[in-house]
């Protein structure tokens, strides 16, 4: 399967869905458990029919859905097709989406030697020291956020080595950044915006607000 570009995903007109990191995400506001269960059942039927299976999380007020072509490590046309069908199933049931709601948090760690520290973090986070794929530690069970290693020159501490990457919908990033600034943060670097904007808290600890745009 061919990975879709950012522009192709935007042109697909998926009003309920937003791409965060590698996948499409949507939140459907079912507002009660029975409606959520009915929607999950419908999604299951669509997934079986398509031979393509999303990650689905059912809670009392909403259903979260994640679509990713694992064999391509990103979003393909089959994800877009299934996203459209899921949105149609939700609309038929009177269930609206909240496209500003999805968020993904990743951990980023600066290091000059991935080989030296990667197995430790893989073992600590997943229980498997071999769960290092390139620059990523990914938990196949989805229990912990993805940890990725950012290559840097060797340096002595103290220097912030960890930071959070907070992925938000591209059309919600400005609001999220403004909220963080209003809460006492500062914008440290927006040269790469809208791909990512570096923020800092009052003590200088940094985090990035990331979007799908210009990647």
N, C-alpha and C positions, 0 to 999 in steps of 0.2 A: 504494500500500500504506500502511496505517496503522501508525504507530510504536506499539510496545507500551510500556506504562509499566513502571516498575521492579516494581511489585506484580504486574502481569500476568506478567512474566518469572519472578518468584519462584513464583507460583501454578502455572506450567507444570510445575514439578517436574522440571526438567532436572538430575538429580543429578550428571551428568558435566560439566556446563557452568557457566561463570561469565561474567557480563557485566563487561567491563573497558572503560572509555571507551565507544566506540560499538558494540562488537561482542561476540558470544558467542565464548568461547574454551574449548578442551578439549585436554588432553594424554592420549593413550592410550599405555600402557606396553607396547609390543610386545616389547621386550627383545632382539629380534634383527632383522636387516635384512630377511630373507625374510618374516617375519610382518608387518613394517611395510609392505613392498611390497604384500603381499596385501590389507592393510586399505586402503591408498591406492587400489588398483584397485577395491575394492568401493565406496569413497567416490566414485570417479569415475563408476561406473555409476549410483549413486543421484543424483548431481548432474545427470548427463545426463537421467535420467528425470524429475527435478524441473524441469529447465531453470533451475537456480539453482546457482551454482558457488562453493564456499568456497575460501579460501586454505589450502593444505596444505603442511606442511614435514615431510619424512621424514628422520630421522637414525637412527643405528644402534639406540639403545634406545627411541625413542618417535616418535610421530606427533603433531604439533601441528596443530590445525584452528581456523580463524577463520571465523565466519559473520556476514555483514553484507549488508543490502539497500542497495546503493549508490544506487539511485534514490530511496531514502527517507532516506539518511544515518543509518541506525540499524537496530534489530532489529525485524522484523515477524513475522507468523505463519508466513510461509514459512521463515524461519530456524529457528523453533522446530520446525516439522514436519521439516525436514531434519536438525536436531540429534537428534531422536528416532530417525530412521532410521539415522543414523550410529552412535549409541549401541547400537542393536539389532544392527547389523552387527558392531560390536566385541564385543559380548557373545556372539554366535554363534560367534566365533572364540576365545573365552576371553581376550579382551584387556580388562584393567581400565583405568579412568581414574584420574588423580590430580587431583582438582578443586582442590587447594590449590596446584598447580604453576604455572598460567598467571600471567604478569606482562606489563605493558606500561609502557614508560618513555617519557614525553613531556618535551620541553624547554619551559620557560616563560621568557619574557624580558619584563621590565618595560620599557615605553616610553610616552612621551607622543606619539609620532609614528610610527605604523605605516607611513605612506606613505614616510617618509624612509629607514627602515632595512629594510623588508620585502623590497624587491627585492635588496638586498645579501645577506641571509641565504638567500633563495630561490636566488640564483645560486651562492652558496658551497656550499649543501647539495645542490642538485639539478642545478646547471648551467643552470638556466632562471630568469632573473630574473622571469619572469611567473608563476611557480608559487606565487603568493600568492592564497589564497581567503579573503577576509574577514580574519580575524585569524590564519589558519593558513598555514604553509608545509608542504605535504604532498608527499612524494616518491611519484609514482605507481608507481615501481618497487620501493618498499618497502626501499630500501637504508639509509635513515637514519630516526631517530625523527621523529615529527611535532614541529614547533616551533610554539608558539602565543604570541601577543603579549598580555600582560596590561596593560591600560590603567592608567596611573598619571599623577600630576602630574609635571611636569618637575622634575628634581632633579639636583644635581651629584654626581659620584662623589667619594669612595668610598661606595658603597652596593651591596649585592648586587642585581644585576639579573637574573641567571640563577638558576633553581632547577629541580630535577628533580621531575616528578610521577610517582610510582611507583604504578601501578594494580595492585591485588592483589584476589583474591577477597574478597568482603565478610566471609566467615566465617574468613578467614586474617589479617585486618588486625591484630587485637590481638596475635597471635603475632609478626607482623613488627615492629610497633612496639616490643613488649617486647624483641625481639632487638636492635633498634637502640639502645634505651636501655641495655641490658646491655652493649653494646659501646662505651659512652662518650657516647651521645647524650642529649639532653633533649627533652621535649615542650614546645614553645614556645607552642602554641595548639591547643586541642582544642574550641573553641567550635562549630565546624562539623562535628565528628565525628557520625556515621561517614562523612559525605561526604568530608571530608579532615581530616587531622591534620598540623599543621606540626611538624617535628622540626628539630633543629640538632645539628651535630657539636661537638666540643670547641672549635673555633675560631669557632663561630657561623654557619657556612655552613648554609643551610636547604634542606629538601626536604619534599615533601608525600607522605604515604601516602593514596591516594585509593581510594574504593570506589563502587559503583553506588548505595548507599543514600542516601535523603533528597535526591534530585536531581530 
